[in-house]
């Protein structure tokens, strides 16, 4: 509820923040935060005084706290006849009132609970602005409370909770819960930091009690609820370790128990360990929403699964907080009720649909620099997460969930951006306005004079990135696109002009931000301004460098073509010529991008390619061995994994693929060929494929499998060849080929295609997403292609027309025949 009282107030030269004599640590933290924010932005330090101080009478008063324990605040409310209800506002709600007074308007910041005081002072701070030589604010009457009561930030890296300014970012985002996850045994790598504990604290591993206690104490200072999260996907013999780790966390001060199965799976007996954890919780008065659960991988993505029903039936679990990665909706709320839950499902929002930037990776926003300094990520909406939720589609979310969290941002930045984007939305989804939220975030981080430039910078950054080949995956180290480069070298001049314009925007922004930001200066520089500058610097370098990939994009494929065709005689000459042209540019790449991780791998890879024919011969052998191993591994997977769109797939579902195997088209058959005809010449492939003979019962085919979890590039393919004689025929010659695949769900259309070729002519093509039931035999008229030929080279190819991120498919080509007609 907001009412504009129609006048402008001024922050007097002598203003004080008045706290209750009985103020708790959170109220005092709120007073200190308001004092700090005003000092940073307006260079004016307000004194914090106790309400018993007799000198405050002649000064403008900012009364901050809980009316029940703040005598002056409660008296001011009563005198002004303002109605205050802690029950209505709840623990997180707050009230703002401006009451005329001789020394300057008295400001009331009253919380329904201690957190409400924290949020209320931030709301008051946002009203302040410079005008002429003073600080003014509008006289308003505000009562505000959240629509979604629980809003949180768990994190897999404990250290990021402890960074100066992190808790301020959580408060600013109006969050109210966090957790403890830490694994001292995990070492850093090029992507992830040390001690990362995505699944929670590993059971039985000694806790870093000092650091965990520090995080819990800081969270409690700000009235945050703290879960202790333990990885529970372990065998029965380790259940005691799970419970002991929970006991240690409770001893350190955690408020709740988070049962984490997550990507690790169900463990030995999920229902049994749940019973033990609930019993432990009962000993400490922990129950209901104070117990949280992340179900196993499949179960956190799909609510209505048997295991979820079984776990929900454990006495006490129906009242716990359950986290699913599904976007809140009425159907899921009903489904949660149907499986036995008595609470609305929680929303675990994976903010990981993020393309890489110039200083950060895709997905998890890992730093790309050797120094591990943060990268700069332009402010992302919630639609950059799983499910790609649009704001209009989630306006009623408060009716479908009571708990939301943000997961991702593994480097801890930009918390002031993304946590606020989630928290402000969750405060009032129905009336959320993304454009207003953007400006509010920019204003806080950079100040009002810089917020328009910050928005412009991000808009330009988004446009700039569209000119580069950037990976959307977390593992940039293995990406063939790393280090990033232009999509079209012809755009170089235009890109450099855009960067120059952004440098001017940045120069204006940084001048204002250093004067007006509400952030601690070191955090502003380290988390935002320096990464912005670095991003422009590396974008410029990446645009200017002459990558060999521009001129020799097909180099590897061309060399493999030569070796696969047996034309090895000219290879050394080609390599000598290429060395002269490529090596100088590689040294420049190594030098200019030395601050970035894994650049040496890119340079080394090219140097190896240029080293000699032995490298290529060894590569051919390795590729073949890798391909065969992948084929063996993939085709040995259970049916449920090979048919991921059918969670309850059976052997019958698999065998249906081959139902038409023994029913080729009838007619005058001139020649028949078995499936092994396709393997009499070596298979060819580009990308990550497995190719080999596949037999099930009496069915004999050749399978071409692409695994899940492996991104592809446009044009990557797998191909088998059958070279055959053309039989004599009179009028028309028809080719019949058994072609099937494992996809019949019609998802991911226009990505991967099945093809048949006759010599160099494409004679048939179809999207692999389409259901081939009752269409397993492909018939093509090849008369015109072979009428004057004695031999034809048939090719079956599976090719990607668009890059995929994770798309498991198995294509089958089997026996074929030639018919006259």
VOGU-3710 file (C-alpha; in Angstrom, 3 decimals, decimal comma):
1> xxxxxxxxxx> 0,000/0,000/0,000  1,535/3,288/-1,114  0,162/6,775/-0,599  1,912/9,931/-1,797  1,313/12,649/0,807  2,017/15,390/-1,714  4,990/17,164/-0,194  8,769/16,991/-0,314  10,824/16,493/2,831  14,428/17,409/3,444
11> xxxxxxxxxx> 17,039/15,463/5,358  18,050/18,015/7,960  21,635/18,919/8,719  21,149/17,383/12,143  19,391/14,064/11,598  19,772/10,998/13,755  18,800/7,354/13,465  17,024/6,405/16,659  16,940/2,764/17,776  15,189/1,143/20,700
21> xxxxxxxxxx> 16,991/0,563/23,948  15,904/-3,049/23,511  16,900/-3,306/19,849  18,183/-6,698/18,767  21,128/-7,342/16,488  19,043/-7,220/13,302  17,511/-3,827/14,125  20,955/-2,485/14,932  22,268/-3,980/11,678  19,463/-2,142/9,867
31> xxxxxxxxxx> 20,452/1,153/11,498  24,113/0,606/10,638  23,224/-0,278/7,046  21,150/2,888/6,608  23,956/4,935/8,110  26,478/3,317/5,755  24,329/3,703/2,622  23,687/7,397/3,231  27,373/7,970/3,935  28,447/6,241/0,731
41> xxxxxxxxxx> 26,068/7,988/-1,603  25,574/11,387/-0,006  28,788/11,739/2,011  26,692/12,539/5,090  27,054/10,417/8,219  24,023/10,202/10,478  24,550/9,382/14,126  22,848/6,285/15,544  21,444/7,019/18,980  19,466/5,157/21,614
51> xxxxxxxxxx> 15,903/6,347/22,140  16,784/7,081/25,775  19,248/9,754/24,612  17,857/13,077/25,796  19,615/15,145/23,106  17,527/13,853/20,208  14,558/16,125/20,882  15,814/19,038/18,787  16,980/16,909/15,859  15,240/15,313/12,936
61> xxxxxxxxxx> 14,547/11,724/13,932  14,531/8,564/11,855  12,769/6,142/14,176  13,761/2,614/13,190  12,714/-0,663/14,739  9,844/-2,760/16,071  6,921/-0,803/17,550  6,455/-3,342/20,330  9,887/-2,538/21,785  10,597/0,992/20,482
71> xxxxxxxxxx> 8,851/3,471/22,817  9,461/6,592/20,724  8,428/4,867/17,484  5,265/3,432/19,014  4,336/6,820/20,483  4,841/8,527/17,122  2,573/5,987/15,442  -0,097/6,490/18,077  0,105/10,280/17,830  -0,259/10,184/14,055
81> xxxxxxxxxx> -3,144/7,700/14,229  -1,319/5,414/11,800  -2,573/1,851/11,998  0,166/-0,735/12,434  -0,345/-4,490/12,425  2,666/-6,764/12,777  0,409/-9,692/12,000  -0,685/-8,131/8,700  2,841/-7,180/7,656  4,394/-10,455/8,714
91> xxxxxxxxxx> 8,056/-10,931/9,600  9,264/-9,345/6,357  6,769/-6,502/5,970  7,457/-2,900/6,852  5,821/0,482/7,286  7,166/3,902/6,303  5,601/7,142/7,550  6,691/10,789/7,395  5,265/12,963/10,157  5,785/16,757/10,115
101> xxxxxxxxxx> 7,981/18,031/12,938  9,758/21,292/13,718  13,255/19,842/13,282  12,294/18,157/10,015  9,864/15,421/9,177  10,084/12,483/11,532  10,623/9,289/9,572  9,155/6,052/10,879  10,647/2,770/9,634  8,741/0,021/11,403
111> xxxxxxxxxx> 9,056/-3,680/10,726  6,583/-6,471/11,211  9,676/-8,370/12,328  13,420/-7,671/12,443  13,863/-8,470/8,718  11,097/-6,016/7,920  13,183/-3,297/9,553  16,104/-4,237/7,281  13,974/-4,108/4,149  12,247/-0,926/5,294
121> xxxxxxxxxx> 15,451/1,052/5,699  16,481/0,029/2,155  13,121/1,280/0,888  13,619/4,592/2,681  17,147/4,928/1,329  15,778/4,499/-2,192  13,565/7,549/-1,671  16,548/9,827/-1,019  17,944/11,986/-3,804  20,172/15,002/-4,232
131> xxxxxxxxxx> 18,503/18,270/-4,988  20,439/21,507/-5,174  22,746/21,347/-2,167  20,629/19,053/-0,022  19,057/15,616/0,303  15,307/15,321/-0,167  12,685/12,597/-0,131  8,962/12,472/-0,858  6,516/12,266/2,016  4,813/8,904/1,611
141> xxxxxxxxxx> 2,840/6,413/3,610  3,876/2,845/2,823  2,887/-0,602/4,054  4,592/-3,372/2,116  4,944/-7,131/2,510  5,971/-10,041/0,273  3,659/-12,171/-1,832  5,998/-15,182/-1,722  7,064/-15,570/1,902  10,351/-17,463/1,497
151> xxxxxxxxxx> 13,095/-16,290/-0,851  16,597/-17,695/-0,670  20,150/-18,052/-1,832  21,848/-21,391/-1,235  25,382/-21,555/-2,608  27,776/-24,368/-3,401  30,862/-22,335/-2,424  30,852/-21,303/1,231  33,535/-18,659/0,675  31,184/-16,523/-1,400
161> xxxxxxxxxx> 28,778/-16,148/1,520  31,691/-14,752/3,521  32,867/-12,149/1,018  32,386/-8,579/2,272  29,164/-7,277/0,777  27,554/-10,630/0,015  25,072/-10,484/2,875  24,298/-6,884/1,970  23,373/-8,145/-1,500  21,088/-10,777/0,035
171> xxxxxxxxxx> 19,391/-8,143/2,184  19,053/-5,770/-0,745  17,340/-8,556/-2,716  14,916/-9,044/0,206  15,917/-12,661/0,663  15,437/-14,423/3,974  17,079/-17,848/3,911  20,390/-19,386/2,997  22,227/-22,629/3,708  25,585/-24,234/4,490
181> xxxxxxxxxx> 27,395/-26,332/1,867  31,114/-26,971/1,940  33,509/-29,695/0,856  37,125/-29,070/1,897  38,294/-31,994/-0,267  37,284/-30,457/-3,602  40,136/-28,806/-5,450  39,827/-25,909/-7,859  39,957/-26,449/-11,595  39,794/-24,131/-14,555
191> xxxxxxxxxx> 36,021/-23,748/-14,208  35,041/-24,312/-10,582  36,503/-23,010/-7,366  37,866/-25,071/-4,508  35,521/-26,579/-1,924  32,502/-26,515/-4,237  29,757/-28,635/-2,665  26,823/-28,618/-5,069  25,098/-31,563/-3,384  25,688/-30,275/0,151
201> xxxxxxxxxx> 28,198/-31,127/2,850  29,598/-34,611/2,239  28,706/-36,876/5,174  31,554/-37,824/7,444  33,933/-35,132/6,216  35,141/-32,861/9,045  33,468/-29,445/8,938  35,335/-26,164/8,760  33,614/-25,043/11,929  35,146/-21,585/12,094
211> xxxxxxxxxx> 34,047/-20,540/8,616  30,633/-22,186/8,866  30,004/-20,532/12,229  30,987/-17,183/10,737  28,447/-17,585/7,925  25,690/-18,680/10,315  26,380/-15,810/12,710  26,291/-13,253/9,891  23,066/-14,724/8,541  21,461/-14,671/11,996
221> xxxxxxxxxx> 22,574/-11,098/12,497  20,355/-10,281/9,531  17,555/-12,597/10,745  18,084/-15,136/7,950  16,981/-18,734/8,340  19,916/-21,105/7,782  19,565/-24,683/6,553  22,281/-27,246/7,052  22,523/-29,146/3,756  23,972/-32,652/3,655
231> xxxxxxxxxx> 24,327/-34,976/0,671  22,046/-37,907/1,509  22,495/-39,983/-1,661  24,711/-42,509/0,076  24,486/-46,247/0,858  22,873/-47,387/4,106  26,213/-48,024/5,775  26,914/-44,280/5,626  23,608/-43,110/7,130  25,244/-42,609/10,524
241> xxxxxxxxxx> 27,740/-40,265/8,874  24,865/-38,275/7,373  23,197/-37,886/10,755  26,439/-37,003/12,525  27,142/-34,274/9,974  23,660/-32,867/10,555  24,301/-32,939/14,312  27,536/-30,992/13,853  25,729/-28,388/11,740  22,973/-28,052/14,337
251> xxxxxxxxxx> 25,599/-27,571/17,024  27,033/-24,719/14,990  23,626/-23,025/14,881  21,774/-24,042/11,726  18,003/-23,634/11,988  16,814/-26,309/9,573  17,735/-29,557/7,835  18,031/-29,766/4,052  17,910/-33,316/2,676  19,857/-33,255/-0,589
261> xxxxxxxxxx> 19,661/-36,077/-3,123  19,864/-33,896/-6,221  22,020/-35,015/-9,147  23,687/-37,708/-7,018  20,547/-39,839/-7,221  18,479/-41,651/-4,623  21,279/-43,361/-2,712  20,760/-46,597/-0,776  17,264/-46,032/0,622  15,861/-42,503/0,362
271> xxxxxxxxxx> 12,782/-43,119/2,486  14,856/-44,670/5,244  17,339/-41,818/5,494  14,446/-39,338/5,395  12,904/-41,069/8,436  16,188/-40,775/10,320  16,612/-37,089/9,438  13,048/-36,272/10,463  13,575/-38,046/13,770  16,725/-36,018/14,363
281> xxxxxxxxxx> 14,826/-32,863/13,487  12,070/-33,739/15,953  14,675/-33,964/18,727  15,520/-30,314/18,018  11,997/-29,052/17,361  12,663/-28,876/13,623  9,734/-29,821/11,424  7,458/-28,492/8,672  9,086/-25,953/6,382  12,260/-26,073/8,516
291> xxxxxxxxxx> 12,938/-29,371/6,748  13,739/-29,035/3,038  14,408/-31,602/0,340  15,920/-31,638/-3,126  14,666/-34,883/-4,698  16,879/-36,939/-7,050  17,613/-35,870/-10,624  14,476/-37,128/-12,372  12,247/-36,445/-9,403  13,178/-32,787/-9,013
301> xxxxxxxxxx> 12,209/-32,227/-12,630  8,941/-34,200/-12,599  6,675/-34,063/-9,560  4,364/-36,987/-10,258  6,855/-39,841/-10,015  6,599/-42,933/-7,788  9,621/-42,110/-5,666  8,260/-38,661/-4,847  5,011/-40,278/-3,718  6,917/-42,747/-1,557
311> xxxxxxxxxx> 9,022/-40,023/0,064  5,990/-37,780/0,608  4,289/-40,658/2,452  7,022/-40,730/5,113  5,324/-39,207/8,201  6,324/-35,546/8,435  7,595/-35,123/4,852  4,269/-33,869/3,490  4,799/-30,658/5,481  8,410/-30,108/4,412
321> xxxxxxxxxx> 9,652/-27,691/1,761  10,130/-29,568/-1,507  12,233/-28,019/-4,252  11,503/-28,684/-7,906  13,057/-27,005/-10,936  9,674/-26,565/-12,571  8,321/-23,051/-13,155  5,443/-22,425/-10,707  1,997/-23,064/-12,175  -1,438/-24,178/-11,072
331> xxxxxxxxxx> -1,070/-27,652/-12,568  2,125/-28,339/-10,606  0,594/-27,053/-7,380  -2,274/-29,490/-7,920  0,159/-32,280/-8,761  2,128/-31,645/-5,568  -1,092/-31,950/-3,611  -1,941/-35,119/-5,504  1,296/-36,853/-4,460  0,540/-35,988/-0,855
341> xxxxxxxxxx> 2,307/-32,680/-0,175  0,538/-30,282/2,163  2,716/-27,317/1,175  3,009/-25,620/-2,171  6,052/-26,817/-4,150  9,186/-24,702/-3,870  10,818/-23,298/-7,009  14,516/-24,018/-7,474  15,335/-21,555/-10,229  18,429/-22,616/-12,125
351> xxxxxxxxxx> 19,685/-19,388/-13,675  21,979/-21,152/-16,119  20,595/-20,524/-19,621  23,354/-17,981/-20,026  25,662/-17,544/-22,989  29,309/-16,833/-22,254  30,645/-13,313/-22,116  34,128/-11,991/-22,721  35,218/-12,602/-19,124  32,835/-15,359/-17,985
361> xxxxxxxxxx> 31,779/-18,811/-19,126  28,332/-19,899/-20,178  25,799/-21,412/-17,762  27,576/-21,077/-14,395  29,278/-17,700/-15,106  32,724/-18,987/-14,138  35,613/-16,502/-14,446  37,650/-16,830/-17,648  40,711/-15,043/-16,316  43,694/-16,794/-14,762
371> xxxxxxxxxx> 43,412/-14,388/-11,827  39,843/-15,640/-11,182  38,637/-12,057/-11,046  34,880/-11,932/-11,656  33,545/-11,666/-15,161  30,951/-9,121/-16,188  27,480/-10,502/-16,878  24,893/-8,089/-18,199  21,757/-8,112/-16,067  19,615/-11,143/-16,915
381> xxxxxxxxxx> 15,847/-11,614/-16,485  14,405/-14,763/-14,914  13,821/-16,096/-18,432  17,561/-16,827/-18,609  16,938/-19,835/-16,394  15,447/-23,289/-16,732  11,985/-23,218/-18,234  12,657/-19,723/-19,625  9,771/-18,221/-17,625  8,183/-15,096/-19,066
391> xxxxxxxxxx> 7,008/-12,581/-16,476  3,433/-12,492/-17,715  3,231/-16,274/-17,366  4,297/-16,229/-13,692  2,283/-13,294/-12,364  0,133/-15,705/-10,340  3,151/-17,574/-8,960  2,346/-16,616/-5,372  -0,703/-18,874/-5,632  1,448/-21,788/-6,787
401> xxxxxxxxxx> 4,586/-21,603/-4,628  5,578/-20,216/-1,243  9,343/-20,627/-1,578  11,792/-19,629/-4,315  15,549/-19,709/-4,601  18,193/-18,800/-7,128  20,902/-21,288/-8,092  23,858/-20,565/-10,340  26,389/-17,716/-10,473  29,079/-20,035/-9,151
411> xxxxxxxxxx> 31,611/-17,228/-8,880  29,353/-15,213/-6,577  28,864/-12,335/-9,006  26,823/-10,447/-9,990  24,726/-11,002/-6,846  23,493/-7,411/-6,735  22,057/-7,967/-10,198  20,564/-11,436/-10,226  19,545/-11,965/-6,614  17,666/-8,683/-6,707
421> xxxxxxxxxx> 16,028/-9,683/-9,988  14,656/-12,780/-8,260  13,882/-11,166/-4,899  12,039/-8,144/-6,272  9,972/-10,357/-8,555  9,088/-12,698/-5,687  8,068/-9,765/-3,493  5,169/-8,971/-5,839  4,971/-11,143/-8,980  1,564/-9,861/-9,994
431> xxxxxxxxxx> 2,699/-6,255/-10,422  6,326/-6,921/-11,336  7,796/-4,631/-13,991  11,128/-5,782/-15,422  12,110/-2,391/-16,844  11,541/-0,697/-13,490  13,468/-3,462/-11,732  16,422/-2,999/-14,071  16,593/0,706/-13,299  16,252/0,097/-9,560
441> xxxxxxxxxx> 19,169/-2,333/-9,665  21,336/-0,010/-11,752  20,475/2,945/-9,509  21,569/1,053/-6,406  24,791/-0,280/-7,900  25,861/2,823/-9,832  23,721/5,741/-8,604  20,955/7,707/-10,300  23,245/9,755/-12,609  24,730/6,510/-14,011
451> xxxxxxxxxx> 21,691/4,227/-14,194  20,704/5,136/-17,756  24,271/4,577/-18,926  24,321/1,223/-17,117  21,171/0,155/-18,926  22,586/1,383/-22,230  25,872/-0,434/-21,570  24,054/-3,712/-20,960  21,875/-3,291/-24,030  24,980/-2,667/-26,110
461> xxxxxxxxxx> 26,785/-5,590/-24,461  23,987/-7,944/-25,425  24,160/-6,693/-29,011  27,967/-6,888/-29,068  27,976/-10,521/-27,991  25,783/-11,435/-30,937  28,756/-10,820/-33,252  30,937/-13,450/-31,567  31,018/-17,236/-31,453  30,229/-17,742/-27,773
471> xxxxxxxxxx> 29,496/-21,025/-26,054  26,411/-21,519/-23,928  28,063/-24,356/-21,990  29,936/-24,200/-18,698  33,003/-26,108/-19,885  34,634/-23,444/-22,031  37,935/-25,326/-21,776  36,665/-28,077/-24,082  34,712/-25,761/-26,367  35,969/-25,592/-29,974
481> xxxxxxxxxx> 34,927/-21,927/-29,904  37,428/-20,970/-27,171  38,970/-18,434/-27,206  35,960/-16,563/-28,530  36,137/-15,046/-31,977  33,944/-13,227/-34,470  31,260/-15,112/-36,349  32,188/-13,141/-39,467  35,554/-11,499/-39,821  33,862/-9,081/-42,240
491> xxxxxxxxxx> 32,142/-7,503/-39,204  35,429/-6,514/-37,564  35,292/-2,782/-38,323  31,687/-2,520/-37,175  32,429/-4,436/-33,982  35,423/-2,248/-33,128  33,274/0,842/-33,652  30,665/-0,564/-31,276  33,355/-1,255/-28,674  34,638/2,312/-28,977
501> xxxxxxxxxx> 31,115/3,627/-28,350  30,783/1,362/-25,326  34,098/2,620/-23,971  32,637/6,139/-24,016  29,512/4,954/-22,219  31,683/3,172/-19,659  33,804/6,295/-19,076  30,698/8,328/-18,192  29,280/5,539/-16,073  32,430/4,992/-14,032
511> xxxxxxxxxx> 32,819/8,697/-13,201  29,328/8,845/-11,729  29,341/5,392/-10,146  32,406/6,069/-8,044  30,587/9,023/-6,507  27,032/7,661/-6,249  27,147/3,879/-5,786  25,558/2,351/-2,707  28,118/-0,467/-2,826  31,314/-0,587/-0,828
521> xxxxxxxxxx> 33,951/0,866/-3,205  36,112/-2,254/-3,347  33,101/-4,422/-4,189  31,943/-1,955/-6,841  35,351/-1,997/-8,506  36,039/-5,715/-8,209  32,579/-6,986/-9,045  31,379/-4,499/-11,646  33,544/-1,664/-12,926  36,774/-3,605/-13,458
531> xxxxxxxxxx> 34,988/-6,582/-15,101  33,132/-4,162/-17,394  36,411/-2,622/-18,505  38,094/-6,013/-18,867  35,205/-7,311/-20,961  35,603/-4,459/-23,433  39,363/-4,958/-23,499  39,116/-8,648/-24,324  36,239/-8,151/-26,744  38,509/-5,780/-28,638
541> xxxxxxxxxx> 41,445/-8,178/-28,626  39,254/-11,062/-29,752  37,939/-8,960/-32,614  41,386/-7,832/-33,745  43,247/-11,137/-33,585  43,734/-13,198/-36,733  42,587/-16,637/-35,649  43,616/-19,443/-37,994  40,037/-20,678/-37,664  38,906/-17,838/-39,934
551> xxxxxxxxxx> 40,952/-18,952/-42,932  41,323/-22,635/-42,122  37,989/-23,467/-40,502  37,846/-26,835/-42,278  41,512/-27,668/-41,736  40,986/-30,709/-39,529  38,144/-32,041/-41,622  40,186/-31,563/-44,805  43,171/-33,382/-43,357  41,011/-36,241/-42,138
561> xxxxxxxxxx> 39,422/-36,445/-45,579  42,885/-36,841/-47,118  43,938/-39,558/-44,704  40,610/-41,386/-44,843  40,807/-41,430/-48,652  44,418/-42,698/-48,582  45,821/-39,531/-50,185  48,718/-39,040/-47,764  51,416/-38,106/-50,262  50,828/-34,342/-50,201
571> xxxxxxxxxx> 50,159/-33,951/-46,492  53,666/-32,857/-45,466  53,758/-30,214/-48,182  50,413/-28,808/-47,104  51,548/-28,687/-43,475  54,804/-26,889/-44,330  52,903/-24,226/-46,261  50,379/-23,788/-43,457  53,065/-23,506/-40,773  54,528/-20,430/-42,420
581> xxxxxxxxxx> 51,138/-18,720/-42,479  49,685/-19,785/-39,138  52,475/-19,928/-36,546  53,144/-16,152/-36,279  49,447/-15,524/-35,574  49,406/-18,201/-32,895  52,162/-16,482/-30,978  50,192/-13,233/-31,057  47,108/-15,024/-29,705  49,188/-16,539/-26,892
591> xxxxxxxxxx> 50,630/-13,146/-26,030  47,481/-10,999/-26,269  45,228/-13,430/-24,391  47,758/-14,561/-21,791  45,477/-13,395/-18,954  42,783/-15,873/-19,992  42,555/-19,524/-19,001  43,312/-22,399/-21,365  44,425/-20,208/-24,269  47,606/-22,288/-24,430
601> xxxxxxxxxx> 45,433/-25,308/-25,191  44,070/-23,599/-28,281  47,540/-22,587/-29,442  49,028/-26,004/-28,623  46,234/-27,738/-30,517  47,041/-25,775/-33,658  50,766/-26,329/-33,241  50,150/-30,069/-32,966  48,025/-30,004/-36,087  50,917/-28,397/-37,923
611> xxxxxxxxxx> 53,612/-30,695/-36,486  53,559/-33,404/-39,129  51,733/-36,361/-40,641  52,420/-38,549/-37,597  50,083/-36,382/-35,538  47,268/-36,925/-38,016  47,845/-40,653/-38,295  47,755/-40,928/-34,511  44,635/-38,792/-34,419  42,866/-41,059/-36,901
621> xxxxxxxxxx> 43,691/-44,079/-34,735  42,583/-42,332/-31,541  39,355/-41,080/-33,068  38,503/-44,579/-34,216  39,208/-46,078/-30,796  37,213/-43,325/-29,050  34,328/-43,765/-31,462  34,188/-47,506/-30,932  34,384/-47,151/-27,153  31,610/-44,573/-27,184
631> xxxxxxxxxx> 29,429/-46,838/-29,344  29,909/-49,765/-26,991  29,147/-47,675/-23,906  26,089/-45,963/-25,323  24,447/-49,034/-26,796  24,857/-50,893/-23,508  22,710/-48,343/-21,665  19,298/-49,413/-20,337  16,242/-48,755/-22,443  15,006/-46,067/-20,048
641> xxxxxxxxxx> 18,121/-44,026/-20,806  18,097/-44,650/-24,554  14,475/-43,472/-24,657  14,675/-40,516/-22,211  11,319/-39,082/-23,254  9,663/-42,271/-21,958  10,438/-42,391/-18,201  8,858/-45,833/-17,885  10,212/-47,258/-21,148  10,218/-51,043/-21,509
651> xxxxxxxxxx> 11,983/-53,503/-23,776  8,817/-53,556/-25,853  9,138/-49,808/-26,469  12,621/-50,471/-27,795  11,677/-53,454/-29,939  8,851/-51,453/-31,562  11,547/-49,535/-33,410  12,202/-52,680/-35,464  8,621/-53,893/-35,952  8,748/-53,326/-39,729
661> xxxxxxxxxx> 12,263/-54,674/-40,161  11,170/-57,839/-41,935  8,581/-56,177/-44,164  10,319/-54,461/-47,067  8,190/-53,151/-49,965  7,093/-55,798/-52,438  7,738/-55,858/-56,161  10,340/-57,065/-58,595  13,489/-57,161/-56,472  16,700/-57,058/-58,503
671> xxxxxxxxxx> 19,176/-57,194/-55,634  19,180/-57,477/-51,853  21,919/-56,332/-49,492  22,401/-57,089/-45,769  23,052/-54,368/-43,213  26,766/-55,169/-42,969  27,151/-53,816/-46,504  27,198/-50,367/-44,852  30,372/-51,226/-42,917  32,542/-52,635/-45,690
681> xxxxxxxxxx> 34,108/-49,214/-46,058  35,319/-47,225/-43,015  32,691/-44,977/-41,464  33,350/-41,240/-41,417  32,239/-38,736/-38,811  32,864/-35,271/-37,489  31,997/-34,620/-33,878  31,197/-37,033/-31,049  29,650/-40,176/-32,532  29,560/-43,905/-32,043
691> xxxxxxxxxx> 29,087/-46,137/-35,098  28,866/-49,911/-35,319  26,876/-53,043/-36,004  23,835/-53,483/-33,778  21,985/-56,786/-33,411  18,890/-57,509/-31,373  17,335/-60,919/-31,873  17,170/-61,536/-35,612  17,418/-57,840/-36,418  20,782/-56,747/-37,826
701> xxxxxxxxxx> 21,425/-53,045/-38,395  24,115/-50,394/-38,216  23,590/-47,863/-35,412  24,842/-44,277/-35,374  24,550/-42,871/-31,862  25,085/-39,365/-30,531  25,313/-39,179/-26,704  23,516/-36,781/-24,394  25,434/-34,085/-22,579  27,722/-33,365/-25,528
711> xxxxxxxxxx> 27,256/-30,178/-27,546  27,590/-30,298/-31,312  28,361/-27,824/-34,061  26,476/-27,169/-37,277  27,497/-29,623/-39,971  28,816/-32,348/-37,681  27,759/-35,752/-38,929  28,187/-39,514/-38,936  28,136/-41,463/-42,191  28,343/-45,047/-43,455
721> xxxxxxxxxx> 28,798/-46,058/-47,085  27,672/-48,960/-49,224  29,255/-49,220/-52,666  27,225/-51,503/-54,969  26,879/-52,458/-58,610  23,889/-51,121/-60,492  21,871/-54,078/-61,877  20,349/-53,940/-65,350  16,847/-52,438/-65,364  14,411/-51,186/-67,978
731> xxxxxxxxxx> 12,215/-48,336/-66,761  12,574/-47,224/-63,125  14,976/-48,296/-60,388  13,806/-47,944/-56,789  15,957/-48,069/-53,685  14,339/-49,395/-50,464  16,293/-48,893/-47,228  15,373/-49,752/-43,625  15,820/-46,481/-41,686  14,740/-45,990/-38,084
741> xxxxxxxxxx> 15,712/-43,994/-35,004  15,121/-43,790/-31,285  13,209/-40,497/-31,309  9,464/-40,440/-31,695  8,598/-37,577/-29,352  8,637/-34,771/-31,967  10,869/-32,641/-29,702  13,872/-30,625/-30,881  12,635/-30,239/-34,441  14,908/-28,938/-37,204
751> xxxxxxxxxx> 18,143/-29,826/-35,393  19,260/-33,281/-36,542  18,448/-34,932/-39,873  18,589/-38,391/-41,442  19,819/-38,446/-45,026  20,430/-40,795/-47,939  22,871/-39,896/-50,681  23,640/-41,468/-54,049  27,209/-40,515/-54,845  27,180/-36,739/-54,309
761> xxxxxxxxxx> 23,424/-36,247/-54,657  21,084/-35,944/-51,695  18,149/-38,228/-52,506  16,216/-38,226/-49,194  16,196/-36,247/-45,940  13,960/-36,194/-42,866  14,006/-34,594/-39,413  15,001/-37,187/-36,816  12,405/-35,669/-34,454  9,540/-37,142/-36,495
771> xxxxxxxxxx> 7,997/-40,461/-35,523  8,917/-43,143/-38,097  6,358/-45,668/-36,897  5,039/-47,639/-39,920  7,475/-45,703/-42,127  10,644/-47,655/-41,422  11,288/-48,450/-45,082  12,358/-45,481/-47,187  11,763/-45,778/-50,918  13,579/-43,477/-53,344
781> xxxxxxxxxx> 13,522/-43,429/-57,126  17,198/-43,332/-58,136  16,705/-43,932/-61,849  18,102/-40,635/-63,027  21,055/-40,855/-60,661  22,304/-44,256/-61,851  20,968/-44,864/-65,377  24,379/-44,329/-66,955  26,388/-45,729/-64,057  27,727/-49,221/-63,410
791> xxxxxxxxxx> 28,322/-48,531/-59,716  26,740/-46,296/-57,109  28,050/-45,190/-53,740  25,145/-45,048/-51,312  25,634/-43,054/-48,130  23,524/-42,908/-44,994  24,251/-39,769/-42,998  22,999/-38,214/-39,757  23,818/-34,497/-39,675  23,165/-31,501/-37,406
801> xxxxxxxxxx> 21,732/-28,417/-39,072  21,636/-26,570/-35,756  23,999/-27,023/-32,791  22,637/-29,143/-29,958  23,498/-28,950/-26,278  22,344/-32,393/-25,216  20,401/-34,598/-27,623  20,704/-38,367/-27,330  19,730/-40,085/-30,577  20,297/-43,501/-32,105
811> xxxxxxxxxx> 19,755/-43,821/-35,843  19,590/-47,228/-37,515  20,203/-48,165/-41,113  19,660/-51,750/-42,098  19,225/-53,988/-45,131  18,327/-52,443/-48,469  17,191/-53,606/-51,863  16,859/-52,447/-55,469  13,554/-52,921/-57,301  12,513/-52,303/-60,854
821> x> 9,189/-50,740/-61,684
//
